[in-house]
Amino acid sequence: MIALSRGLNPHETALAEPLDPGEPPFELLHGSPSYINVLDALGAWEAVRALRDHTGTEACASFKHTSPAGIALGLPSLPGDEEFLDSGRLPPGQLGRAVVRARSTAPKCSYGDFVAVSGPVTTEAPLFAHAIGVIAPDFTPEALAALSRFNGGRFIVLRGNPAGPRSAGSTPVPETLETAGLRLTRSAAPLSGFAGGVRTETGTPGRPEDLAVAVTAVRHAQSNAMAFVVDGATIGIGMGQQNRLDCTRLAAARARTWQRRHHPDVLGLRFREGIGPAERAVWRARLAEGDLTASVRAEFADMLLHPADAGTEPDWSRTPPLSGVTLAADNHFPFVEVVELAARLGVTQLVTPAGSTDAGALRDACAEHGMSWVVTGERFFRH
């Protein structure tokens, strides 16, 4: 049993106790996790294990408030990645590339995040700066020592158990929740195969790695989840709203911010000495979002080598276009509007569970926009 530093709020106490003492999901190596740190660690750990098992490629997941901020595979870097990711020379290994790409999905969210990686941490420790903790299958002594110094010595390090229990939805073990004097139990039995099997409703399927990342993202995000993915990494995730159109617009706004961060004026910003990569990424994202208030713009000017640049709004029409994007949903939907919004962001592959009430209209919309429609056999609601 682990005494946690707090519950959901500072005035609450909390404990973590493995159901099977012989197979705990992780070992605490350093720090004092809170209740929500543990939930984030377990969710992220499950996501990277599933991706690594399915693709054979190292994976990283950045979680915040029990949902993914970014998920990525460690695929080879593309031209322009070094400039965009603002990290100097990119890591040569799969694991390091996965960390940089996952935590670059939404820099404002992947700040104080909990990070999971599918492989042992060796020389990658500096990439976890500004996170609150990390879970991995193992750490070299040097990496553990370096991580333990982060966050004023409070950084949380968990050694995940690769053979440990899977979360609900991945094993036939029932999930139980006790609240307000009531015990709720659900079977949580998974369907066979990744995503319950896949069929193509229309068009030609896109990259299987993108489908795997997109499905993993919506499977672990709060419903109604939508995820945009390109080149094996998320670029925008929307979740937690009571209608799917709002989640789609949230995910699309984040994907558009990711796209605008490639604008030459955004990439060309020069910061004062001492402004680190994480801070630079956040400020580039804030500029790409637009609508900076006067006080934020003044703060932005103070970050820049040339303060006058803070007052210049880029010509967003020069933003490089997106193409080959995958959009996944955690449930079916009848909205042609989603397809139209997706087409604006270069989506060529739509992934939904089976069961749409207006499949004919969706099929026609996908054909009109040159978009394939891949249908999975499993819904992924998560609450």
C-alpha angles and dihedrals in degrees: 000000000000122000104221123217093241144336120246088306132035095252092056127088122215142184134199119208125177114234088219110036089197093059110033114175092236146000119232108233101168141358134022114274124207127224092266092044088060093048091050092047093050094046093048092044091053091049096052093044091053093048094046091049093049102041105025088228127115113258140196131200126193112202131191125176093354096304132089118264089185140351127190145166120228095248121159115285119259128223109282095022094112092055094043097046091049093214102117111233108013121235112270096216129080094242096053092046090051092052094049093046097045094048090047094062093086112358094189090057097041091063112100087006129145112242130204126192129188097221138051116283113238117146095356097088096109090059090068094061113134092021118114096224148339137222120201137153090255146340134217113240089249093052092047091051092049094047092047089063094056122103093021091304093306097102112133118231121187126182105216121217107234089196094045127115121293121233125257110293092036100065134034091243110120119244118227129197125185118200138147092001095309133106115213120194129185130182095231089191110168126227118244119272132011109314089358092282129309136242131178114240095184139348129011119308118248129223112331090215090060091049090051093051093044094050091046090052096052091041091060101036126088111265138290083047127179125176132190114204134182131174093359097308136092117248099179135010126187122190149143099051125124094236131044097228091062090049090049092051091047092051091045092051090053092046090050090051089051089050094049091051085072091060110121092235091053093046089045096059113121119208132205118264112275096035102122130216095263093052091045091051092051092050093047088051092049091052090047091052090057128204097089112182120230094257093048092047089052090051089047091053089055089058095054132088087221106036093193088070089072090069095053118094112208120237095250092196086078092062111125110252124247122235139169093032124160122213120195131188128199091223139018119271138188098219118121085184089073090058091049092050090047092052090058089061097049098261112169098165126051117191122194138151117257122270110069112167091216102037094150094059092046091049091051092047092051091049091049092054096040092248127146118223116214117190122204127199099232136068116216109202111164128184 
